[in-house]
Amino acid sequence: MSDLTPAPDPATGARVYELDRAHVFHSWSAQAQIRPMVVAGALGSHIWDYDGNRYLDFSSQLVNVNIGHQHPKVVAAIQEQAARLCTIAPQHANDQRSEAARLIVERAPEGLEKVFFTNGGADAIENAVRMARLHTGRHKVLTTYRSYHGNTATAIQMTGDPRRWANDGGATGVVHFFGPYAYRSPFWSGSVEQECERALEHLEQVVAFEGPGTIAALVLETIPGTAGILVPPDGYLAGVREICDRHGIVYVADEVMAGFGRAGEWFAVDRWDVRPDLIAFAKGSNSGYVPLGGVIISAEIAETFAQRVFPGGLTYSGHPLACAAAVASINAMTDEGIVEHARQLGADVLGPGLGEIGDRHPSVGEVRGLGVFWALDLVKDKATREMLVPYNASGEANEPMAALVAACKERGLLPFVNYNRLHVVPPCTTTDEEAKEGLAILDDALAVADRYATS
Ligand SMILES: Cc1ncc(COP(=O)(O)O)c(C=O)c1O
């Protein structure tokens, strides 16, 4: 790997940084308070900067580079497509778009038959909700507090996490409820089974009090991702499906983060054998090599728009470069057994390894996850489960997490963090050896978090 890393070039790095600071306006940030890392390149499970520092990417960037960086088959497909046809309007048929739709539908649960392509996850959610509203003739949408659904008007309103707060009011009819989270149960449950039962009972009540006949859709991250990798208890999603069926509510699975291998399945719902009416996807569908998202649509909902116009569209819907990247990525994931590898890596390396780390460190309250989708819920005190930093912590209050991230980076590991959680979310292609190397670094770095915890 190191022979493929270009020689350090700090002068170029400094120039890139200077221009970024002068002219680039970054997402979700107070612009004067950030110091972006200047990335020079990436390959496989690694990224590097201009100063000669190389990092094992345990973040997959924004949990989207499922196939790893610069997969040669995907790069070649984009290059070939660029030489052949860079772009085409969405009203025309295109070979890459047709093939990408076929490959996606082939992997989706039975009965999901068509794909509406978007530019990313937020607009996938936006359009899924629009379809559900028109299909049902109802307006309200139920989503969980612990969720992120994207940064467009409806999607940010549906989001439960604090990114919604400054954007509240952009859309109407969104109602939040609590999903299951046994470790920090909102229902005072004593077991996972009880959490499942009570979470479903709570949802049943929210539906009853909102008026079932007013609810168009229930939108649920199959495994809430940024909100904490909250793997649902067995039976929960089947219960959600049953509630939706009973009340004629469209069940939308947000698989933007959980789908395409992340959970060791093509779609995370496969693990529980549940069939949603609509699936929103994005990130892992082509690992973000070219922006892509979409909605996979059931035959019933597609039929609603057979003779009636669907009032939605995007200039770049089914963009040939993005679809060529999806075709190559899905084929490579299939041929190279990448989804199966992600499952095995979780079961044999990440799960057991993180479990041992959790036992060793007073700051690790809970380890949870599957596939290449893991969270450490960090605490001040294992007994009380007090969070290592408060919900929505920033500045001084976030100091323990900032110190932990710095310790990981000093040791060559790039983690993903959110409030009091560190997420272990490497590419699905990460080798067993790389995963073990990353776990060893994490084990060492967690000593920093332990200083803030009572042993
Ligand atoms: C579960 C989920 N839904 C939707 C989105 C929004 O996707 P995008 O940023 O591509 O618009 C994200 C992004 O992180 C996500 O994790």
The ligand as a Tripos MOL2 file, in Angstrom:
@<TRIPOS>MOLECULE
LIG
   16    16     1     0     0
SMALL
NO_CHARGES

@<TRIPOS>ATOM
      1 C1        -30.4530    6.9670    6.9650 C.3       1 LIG1
      2 C2        -30.1800    8.1400    6.0770 C.ar      1 LIG1
      3 N1        -31.1540    8.6400    5.3090 N.ar      1 LIG1
      4 C3        -30.9510    9.6750    4.4950 C.ar      1 LIG1
      5 C4        -29.7190   10.2960    4.4140 C.ar      1 LIG1
      6 C5        -29.5010   11.4600    3.4850 C.3       1 LIG1
      7 O1        -28.7070   11.0910    2.4200 O.3       1 LIG1
      8 P1        -27.9540   12.2080    1.5450 P.3       1 LIG1
      9 O2        -26.9560   12.8620    2.4390 O.co2     1 LIG1
     10 O3        -27.3630   11.4160    0.4060 O.co2     1 LIG1
     11 O4        -28.9910   13.1610    1.0470 O.co2     1 LIG1
     12 C6        -28.6590    9.8060    5.2000 C.ar      1 LIG1
     13 C7        -27.3340   10.4390    5.1700 C.2       1 LIG1
     14 O5        -26.4950   10.2300    6.0050 O.2       1 LIG1
     15 C8        -28.8970    8.7050    6.0590 C.ar      1 LIG1
     16 O6        -27.9300    8.2060    6.8310 O.3       1 LIG1
@<TRIPOS>BOND
     1     1     2 1
     2     2     3 ar
     3     2    15 ar
     4     3     4 ar
     5     4     5 ar
     6     5     6 1
     7     5    12 ar
     8     6     7 1
     9     7     8 1
    10     8     9 2
    11     8    10 1
    12     8    11 1
    13    12    13 1
    14    12    15 ar
    15    13    14 2
    16    15    16 1
@<TRIPOS>SUBSTRUCTURE
     1 LIG1         1 GROUP 0 **** ****
